[in-house]
């Protein structure tokens, strides 16, 4: 038997053993409770396959939740003393971006606070639907020895992100974003043999809530474009975003590593039209690992990120905007269903398949249209939708986001 055959044999053995389970086991229901979120996913997969399936789903879920964009903590109102009138005046015509930074800083002593809420119902895992997810299968010379494992999963998350930012100097801001995350896992898994007999069924309906990975933000404006000082003509800034491992990795609320995203930001524009763009590299202090194919480990580490957007002053108290985000997560995270070559024994198995994490990285492209409305004073209401254009990890088609921001 070759090394590759020996490495994949455990998957075939587990699938075969369960496919040949006694018919008396057919209607038994195993309720999965009192476990971490990762253990729940492993338990849902184990009625049919090895641990690798649960690990793969847990990995891509944690990556998606932890790398989803957070609403920007930058204040929508930035005011400065106009030397020609002696009065405070806004330095821009728009209320700024919704999720990504612009070069404009708050100004010394200026403070803004905000909160945003997003609710995501995931419907795709790589190229697979979470409904009737094909976690594994065995083809054999007999119907009893054959089997197909499926899962019907409902995975959702809700995030309340509370933020604050203060201007330390005219060109330097610091801020913090504290996400509170709730992850819900519900669904069933089953293994059905070639005769149509249900061999085993597991189910769960659990919620895991708590703090996510806290973000610390520092922005330094390094250059100002030439033009009239009011409104702001734009400029260039460097932004450092530190994500701390405060979220529970086992419950999918964080990645368990420290991340440092260093970005260059440019923004500008004239009149009612403004633009902003950024690009950077996100360094992870360690890899995020998961079981891949038997005998292999998938290690995900680092990402590239780039973003851009346009803001339009539709009315003095209304800003329309559209933003784009691209991400490339390195080292793995995609989930694949691949063929596994069984051994040459007398079991009658001719082929097997298993759902596992692969070493292919995750590519994401998101479009974010939205609107900001000045409700009263210096308070803004933000309404946005995160639309998935491309994501070969776990993802939802559309995620609604509502936020509020107050400049003090």
N, C-alpha and C positions, 0 to 999 in steps of 0.2 A: 504493500500500500504506500503511495507517495506521501510526502510531507503534507501537501495541500489536502489530500483526501483524509488523512488522519486529523487535520486541523478542523475540518468541517463535519466530521462524523458525529460529534455530540448533538448537533442540531437534528440530524436525521434520526438518531436514536430516540430523542425526546419526542419528536413528532410521531414516530412510528409507535412508540409505547402508548401514547395518548390516543392515537387513532384506533388502536386495538383494545381500548378500554371496554369494560363490561357494559352491556346495555343497561344494567341496573343503575349505572352511574349517569344515565342519560339526562334525567331531569334535575339532578342536584344543582343547587345554586350556591355559590360561594360569595358572600358579601364581604367586600374589602373595606375595612375600617381600621381606625387607630394606627395608621401608618403615615409616613411622610408622603408627599406628593410623588416623589420618584419611586418609592416603594409601592405605591398604589399602581402606577403604570407598569412596573415590573410584574406585580401580581396579576394584573389584567392580561398581560402577555404570556405569563408562564403556563396557563392552561394549554397553550399550543406550542410555544417555542422556548428557546433559551433566553437568558437575561438580556441579551443584546437588544431585543426588540423594545423592551421597556426603557432601557438606557437611551436608545436612539430617540424615542419620542420625548423623554425627559430633557435630553440635551437640546434639541431644537426648540422646545417650548421655553426653556430658561433663556436661551440666546435671544429669541424673539421678544420676550418681555423685557429683558435687561437692555437691549439695544434699540428699543422703540424710541422715537423722538419725544423729548419732554418740551412742554411749552416754554418759551423763553422767559427768563425772569426780568429782562430789560423793560423799563417803564415805557409806556406809550407816550406819556407827556414828558418832554424835555424842554425846560424853559430857561431863559437866560436874560439878564438885564440888557435891554436895547439902549446903547449909549445915545442914540439920536433922539429918543423919546423919554428916557429915564424910567421906562416901564418894563415889566417882565413880559417876554414874548416867547412863543413856541419857536424852537429852532428847526422844526421840520413841518412840512405840510401834511404828512401822513402819521399814523399811529404806530408805524414800525411793523416788523415781521412778527409772525405768530410762533414759529418754532426755532428759528435760527437767528444768529446775531447779526447786527449791523455795526459799523465802525463807530458810530456815535456813542459817546459815553454820557452818563447821567449828569455829571457836574458835581463839584465838590459839595459834600454835605447833603446831596439829594438822595431820597430813599423811596423805593417803590416795593410794594408787596403784591402777591397775586396767588391765585389758586386755579387749577384746571382739573377737569374730570373727563376721563375717557372710558368707554366701555367697548370691549372687543370680543366678538364671537368668532373664533377661528373655524374655518371650513375646509382648508386644504393643508396637507402635509406633503411638502415637495410637490410631486405631480399627482398625489392620491387624495381622494375625498376622505374625510374623517368618518363618513357614513360607509359602512361595509369596507373598512380598511383591510386590505389583504396582507395580514402579518406573516403568513407562512403557508406552505402546502407541501404534500408528499404525493408523488405518483408511484404506484406499485402495480405488480402483476395481479393483485387481488383487490376487490373493492374494500374489503375490511381493513387492509393495510394502507389504503390511500386515505388522505384527509386534507381538508382545507380549513385553515384558521382565519377567522375574521374578527374585527372589532368595530363596534359602533360607538364612537366617542363624541362627547360634547365637551370641548375645552373652551373656557372663556376667562377673561381677566378684566378687572376694573382697577383703574389707577387714579388716585387723588394726589396731585403734585402741588405742594405748597412751596412758594418761592419768595425770596427777598433779595434785593440788591441795594448797595449803597455806593455813592461816589466818594472815593477816598481823596482824589484830587480831580482837577478838571479833565485829566486824560486817563484816569485809572479807576476801574470799578471792581468790586468784589461782590460775590453773591452765593447763594446756596439754594438748592432745590431738594426737598424732602418728599420722596414718593411713598405713599401708602398703597400697597398692592394687595388685591384679593384675587386668588386663582381658584376657579371651580372646575373640578373634574367629575364627570358623570359618564356612564355608559356601560356596555357589556362586551364580553369576549366569549367566543365559542369555537369548538372544533367539531366539524361534521365529517364523518367518514364517507367512503364512496357509496354506501348503501343509504345515505341520507339520515343516519342516526346521529343525534346530538350527543357527543361524548362528554362534554363538560361545559359549564357556563359560569362565568364570574361577573359580578356587577359592583358598581360603586356610585356614590353620590356624595362627594366631599368638597369642603371649602377650606382653603389655606390662606389666612390673612395676616398681614404684618407689614413692617417697614421694608422698602426696597433698597436698592443701592443709591445712597445719598450722593448728590453731585455738588462739588464746590467749584465756583467759577471765578476766574480772574481775567479781566480784559484791559489791555493797554493800547491806547490809540497812539500809533507811531507816526502818522502823517495825516495832514489835512489837505484836501484838494483846494486849488486856488479858486476863489470866487467870493461873492458877498458872504459875510459871516452869518447873516440871518436872511433867509433860512440856511441851515447848514449845507454846504456844498458837497459833503461826503469826505471820505478818507480811507485809511488803511489801519487795521488793528490786528493785534495778536491775542488770541484767546486760548487760555488753558482751562480745560474742564476735567476735573478729577472725579472719578466715580469710585467711591469707597465700598468695600465688601460688607456692607451692613445688611444686605438682603440674604435670606436663608436659601442657600443653593439647593438643599434637599427638598425644599418646598417651592422651588422654581421662581422665587422672588428676586434672585440675584445670581451672579456668576461665581462668587466666592474669591474673586481676584480684584486687585486694585488696577484701575484703568486710567490712563492719562491721554486725553485727546488734545493735541496741539494743532491749532488751526490759524490760517491767515484769512482775514475777513476784509472785504472791500465793499463800500456802499457809496451811493451818491444819487444824482438826479437833479432835475430842475422842475419847478412848479409843482403840478399835481402828480407827477410821475417820479417814483423812486425805485432804485434797484439795490439788491444786495447779493453777495456771493461769497462762498468760503470753500476751503479745501484743507484737509488735514489727515494726520495719522494718529490712530488710537493705539497706544502701547499698553499691553496687558502684562502684569507682573509675573504671571504664570499661565500655563495652559489650562483649559477646561477639558477634562478627559471623559471619555465614555467607552464602553465596550463596543467594539466593532464586530467583524467576523471572528469566530472562535480563534483565539491566539493572537488577536490584533487589538490595538488600542487607537482610538481616534483622538487627536489632540488639537483643539481649536484655540488659536491665539492671534490677537491683533486684528485690526481692520483699517481700511481706508474709507474716508467719508468725504463727500462733496455735496454742496447745496447751492441753490440760487433761487431768487424770487423777485417779483415785481409788486409794488404797492401803488395804488391809485387813489387819490382823494376824490371820492364820488360826491361828497358834500362836506362842509366844514366839520361835521360830527360823524362822518362815515368814511372808513377806508376799506376798499376792496383789495384783496391780495391773492396771489397764487404762488406757491413755493414748490420746489422739486428737491428731493433728497435721494442721493445714490450712496449705497454702502456695499463694500466688498469685505466679507468676513473670511479670514484666512484659516487654512488648516483642516477644515471639515465642517460638518453640521448638516449636510444634505442626507436625506434618508432614501435608501434604494432597496428595491426588491430584486435580488439577483439569484441566479441558479447556483446550486451547491451540488457538487459531484459526490454521490454516496459511495460507500465502500462496496467491495465485491463479494460480500457474504451471501447467505441464503435467505435474507429477509425479504427479497423480492422487490426492494425499492429500486426504481429506475431513475428518479430525479427528485430533487427537493429545491425549495425556494425559501428564503428567509428575509424579513425586513430588518435592515441594520443601518447604523450610521456609517457614512462613507468619509473618505478624506477629501472630498470635493467641497470647497468653500461655498458660502451662501452669498448670492448676489441679490440686492434689493434696489428697487426703483419705486419711489413713492411720489404721488402728486397730491398737494395739499391746498385746495381752494378754501377761501374763508372771507370773513368780514369782521371788522372791529367797529363798534358803535360807542360813542361817548354818551353814557347814560346821564350822568350828572357830575358837575365839578370836574375832578380829574380821575373819574372812575370809568373804566372801559369794560365792555362786554365783548368777548371773542367767541365766534362760532366757526368751527372748521370741520372738515372731513378729510381723513387720511385715506387716500385711494391707492390701492396696490396696483402698480403697473407690472411689476415683476418681483417675485420672491420665491426662491426654490427651497425655502425652509417652511416652517409653520407660518400661516398667515390668514388674515381675513380680507375680504374684498374691500370693505369700507369700514372705517372706525370713526364715529362721531366724537368730537371733542368740544367741550364748552369751558370757557375760562373767564375770569374776572381779574382786573388789575387796577390798583390804586396807587397813584403817585402822591406822596405826602409832602 
